Amino acid sequence: MIFSFAMDTLLVIMLNQYSRSALLVGREKLHKLWNKRVIIFGIGGVGGNVVESLARFGIGSFDLVDDDLVCLTNINRQILATRKTYGRYKIDVAEERIHEINPKIIVNKHQTFYLPDKKEEFDFSSFDYVIDALDTVTAKLSIIESAKKENVPVISARGCGNRLDPTKLVLCDVFETKGDPLSKVRRRELRKRGITSLKVVASTEPPTRPDPNETEDSCLYHCVCPPNTKRKCTERRDIPGSTSFVPPVAGTLIGYQVAKDLRETKEDPNRQREDNPFVEDKKPTAHNL
């Protein structure tokens, strides 16, 4: 009986939700991720998959920044958007999903639309990694500049709209990107700020021009935003096309790069959590997971 109990306990420690990942990178490096804190600006098509991939890989603490509600037109590409979550704040849906993956993960929510005048609300030095998955250029530049100032690793999503082919996505330095007029403008702005290197996920696929016959019937002219939406689609200059392929894959690539970089960083003795992600609170069964 004692032997059986001991074996059950050993199995609970050895076989947990991170066991398959540990086979590839080792338990020690996964435990390192458990002590890391990342902040994700924008929980949409790209950011939602960053959350998903990092939560499943074992990041222990998340800060989520977004003030948007799940819209009907998000369902085609955003992992958090379903008919069930329509009209809810994306950060609330993301928090629920993270805790369904692992209830021990720490989630800090910031229900705000980030712009440069909000940067003082965030202590960038408190994060181990900064992820920019926003669309607004001024906000992206502010996030990047703030992270660089604190010597905190930062990665940025570039140009996923109006693309169809996820195999054209690459992880690279923004100063190596080609064929994207917007990236050219952003490189110039980064240089003005003294920034000469920045990890990005970008597409080498030329953007597809939206079908003008479809534009008249798009949400640019026919709003389907949930009630209480602060920035409606009809107030935007244009609406880019999107698919279920490019933004989610871009988010997964960012998650991969973040996890890879964090596995190689040094441990901070001031950020050691007492709980152990490799020990379940009780033996998992179909009834108590």
Phi, psi and omega in degrees: 000314179296319180298318180297318180295318180296319179294319178299317179296318180298319180294322179297322179289317185281319185255103180221183187293347179257005186300318182292325176291322180298331178298333183262323186242349179093146183293326182298316181288328176293322178296327177298319180296329181298334181266007183262149179237123180240151176240135182239118177266112181099110182248057181251225183298319178274306185299326179299321179281336171297313178303310183302309185292321182285325177295320180287338181268349171115012173298136188267343185213131182236141165245126184246128183239114179185148175234016185271153175261150176294126182250158179303323183282357174278340190296334184290346186213343187262124187297335181272351185265119174220173176295334179286327183264000180307133176086354179265156177292136184297324180292329177290318178296319180296318179300315179300315182294318178301315182286340171288330176284312177205110182293349180276347180293136178275130179234123174249125184255138178234098183276083183207152174267105187290128170222166184308329181287355178261357189297332180290346179281351184238130175268092185297335181290346183274357183255151176271339178202142179244128180243122178259111177235036180265170179255332186285123186298314181298323178292318180299314181297321179296316180297312181299313181297319181294319179294315180298323180299326181264006181058035177260132179304139180220145176224147188230142175273139182230127166048067176261346180286151178061026175241151182242333192256106181290341180286352178270000178282141179222150169264124184199184172272141183301334180279002175254354183287150180223154172079009180238106182303324180294321179295327178297317178296317182292324177299319178297317180293324178294318179299321178301331182266008178078016181261121185243004179206138180200123175288135179218161162251128185220162179252137175269000179279129175299137181297143177271132179285127180304143181295118181298333178290337179268335185301321182297335181258011182277175181287357174295329181245344182231091187290130173237021179295147178297157174304147178076007175294129185280322181238097185280154181300327182291348179265357182274158180289319177206166180240113179286151173284157180205162179223176178278004185260305191286304182302315179297321180292322177300318178296321179293320177297319177297316178302318178301312183294319179298311180297320179298313181295317184290332178294336184262358181277163178282152177287140174261115183298342180274357182237035180270122177275146182280333181281156184245118182291347183264007177238117176285149178295332178206162181299122184291134174225176179295340185264337186241007177296000000 
